[in-house]
Amino acid sequence: MMRDGDDHDQGLAHDLTIMARQILGRRQALGWLASVGSTALLAGCGGDDSSTASSSTTATTASTSTTSSTTSTGSTTTGTTTTTTSSSGACIADPTETAGPYPADGTNSSSGSTSNVLTLSGIVRSDIRASFISSTTVAAGVQVKLTLTLVNVNNSCLPLSGYAIYLWHCDQNGSYSLYSVPAESYLRGVLVTDGNGQVTFTTIFPGCYSGRYPHIHLEIFSSLAAATSGRASVLTTQLAMPRDICSAVYSSGGYTQSASNLSAITTATDNVFGDNTSAQIAAQTPAMTGNTTAGYTATVTVGVAL
């Protein structure tokens, strides 16, 4: 039975006509598909220079913007804050400074003899206000509890434990023990950093002598053994005392000539600190709280590039 529209059994001529139409239709379809495919391929490979450049730039900008935004809002994001704190941007390397003429570390002599307190018993101590060699005189002055945190700036500012820090400075009159006051050995001491890279010295606020901005000397050694042998320091540097605290201390009494000496100098005109950057000076200046009656608490991070 034949149904309406059925193309079967209508003869050879009819079949050839149908086949020709089908072949032609397929070729047209293939041509159309090929045309569409070429257009899509050109678009995907950057056929339009202006639109492709714009798209690429937008993606790069978005990436940069996202990073910037994460950093700027790090103070409100716990994870970002932690990362920022532990990054190398959180600390800088303290500059190498002169040990000065009064280190008593075996590198120079005083009155014809070499002074080296590092090799003497008793140098390892936290309270350095008293002499410990042939005298027990306690240096007068406003008390300071100074905590130093030693970090490695080349290793994400991680603390350095087991390092020895030798600290020394002048008294309230601007004089150094074992030199201008040779009978005394006060205001010198060594401590080893703990697991947090910290040591805490109890001392006095140093005076300001003519020609130098008020400062404290530091010498860093890789171990206590290295320190007490008096050799191979990792870093020798200095701390600059906060100017506002200097003014308060020097006006409290007992610091002869320090106020007038301070008025004649700044960190910028000092022959040691003068060539440092503002970032270095900031890193070398302890943060201090307290008053001249109860004393001061000071903290500072010392960066070492290892």
C-alpha angles and dihedrals in degrees: 000000000000120000126209112272094014109145096200126107098013097122140270096282091054092049093051091052092052093047092051091052092050093050092049091049093052092050091051091049093049090050091051092049091048090052093051092046092053092051092050091047092051091050092049093050096050103269090161106057096192097049093043093050091048092050093048093048091049091053092049092047092049091052092049092045092051092052092047092048092050091051095046093050093043091110089068097041115073096205094049093045091054092049093048092049093053096043125102088254090071094070140021132209113266111236122249110256133184118275085222127219095298109055099122087204097123096266097106142015137246123204090352097308132092115249116211115161091169092079094048127099111251098035091109102082141122099217106060099171096102130066113245109186113062098341138047096205113147116221112240122228146090110316121245127188104201121192116192123194114202116207138174109238091195093058106052092283091289115171120261112225125191094031120131122229120199111200128188139157144158126282126248090280093053094253127132124224117243089024120047088011098033097173092061131073100182128132094039128104148139129225134176119232117247129221089290092052090250139136129174123210125191109213142130132271107269121240125239115246126192115285099016136081112235108277149157124224124228131187118187123207129185092235143358090257090056091048097048090048086058097230147098102032116191095211138000114198144142139236121226114219117232108263096222091054090047090056093048094048096044092052092051095077136259097064100105114206093348095114094052092043090051092052089060098054144046133183087261093057096038114112091228105035095032096090096047124106121247089252091055093048090050090051091048094051115087120226107239136193131177137057141268093263102049095027132238137283114213133187131186138166116226113204120207123188106221 
